[in-house]
């Protein structure tokens, strides 16, 4: 196990906090973020070793899952901020933060044998989002509502995650500002500012702010961006420019959120149900695939890697991916912007930017022996993320832009505040519902009715089984 020790505590942090121990006096210094009080116990824990099970490196060199809680790189803004956050937690509560890496970065459930044996080996687990639901459904977790020092109503906890993962008022999965990666794996829309300038198209920032950033207006802009660059009369990947490019596992899921719909809703007793064919969602998918299937849109499929569109080479006006995609855009030789994915209806209710199931969620084993202590440490980690880390992630992410405009920081904050979850996507036991997005992408009709005519009975049976896990 690796230990974040007191050697990591910055001199400045020591000088501020070492003199006294009351948590309310140990808060980080004031900054530009709105200040909220954090409630922590007026005691310390004698160097207790807080043990976390987390994933190793992910699918790309820039994704190291443990860095969410255990950064080592002081040369980056986020790494330094995570170390500073951890130093504050260890000093305030007198604990050590340690980690063990799981067997792989994908859908492992390495802690289950330990929990089944009743062993108190871990205080917090950070598994793949869909693995988190496996832990929860198997009955191996502590209800977050039973963690006394965790205040889930505070702004450092993700309210949409709380509402989504609660079943029968039992909450076994959570996320929030304890994780800067949950911001990084939130879906967003990008656009080539240089091309927009050439085309005389106004950047969509104003539309976002007014609630008028709709798919209809986005599609109209995208169509203006399509160009037959080689003059052969066809728009072809690699030779011409598309108005919009996406991936089968990207916007195919996002459409559901941006239509204002969900795969799974809750009834008055907080029990999940599938609404089936939703008229608004179905019409939204029709509009989306009308663009994709035209010469103005392009969708990349894993099964056809030879067909792709390069945003780096300016082969599209718009493209979408997760916020952390900015890390791979640092060497683009043109200016680009970022906005939330557009809604299908105008309004001021905000945007819904889906969080990838690939990102880890946070679960607490039911084998912990001191919920009071464990909950205090978790609350401190999340609050510390809110105060120390998240703003630094904004700044670090925006460093990858060639020229940052004033709107960029506000857009990323808006995307962070618009994080959205859907139990239907995360709950792996509900397959094929959790794969509806890419299933529709591969259907020639892209039609929700076709999907539900085939699978609705099977899905409802699986939902009934799922509910059974949460009924006493």
Beta strands, then each sheet from edge to edge (+ up, - down):
strand 1: 2-4
strand 2: 48-54
strand 3: 95-101
strand 4: 124-126
strand 5: 166-167
strand 6: 170-171
strand 7: 187-192
strand 8: 242-247
strand 9: 265-266
strand 10: 272-273
strand 11: 297-300
strand 12: 316-322
strand 13: 336-339
strand 14: 353-354
strand 15: 419-420
sheet 1: 1+ 3- 2- 4-
sheet 2: 5+ 6-
sheet 3: 11+ 8+ 12+ 7- 13+
sheet 4: 9+ 10-
sheet 5: 14+ 15+
end
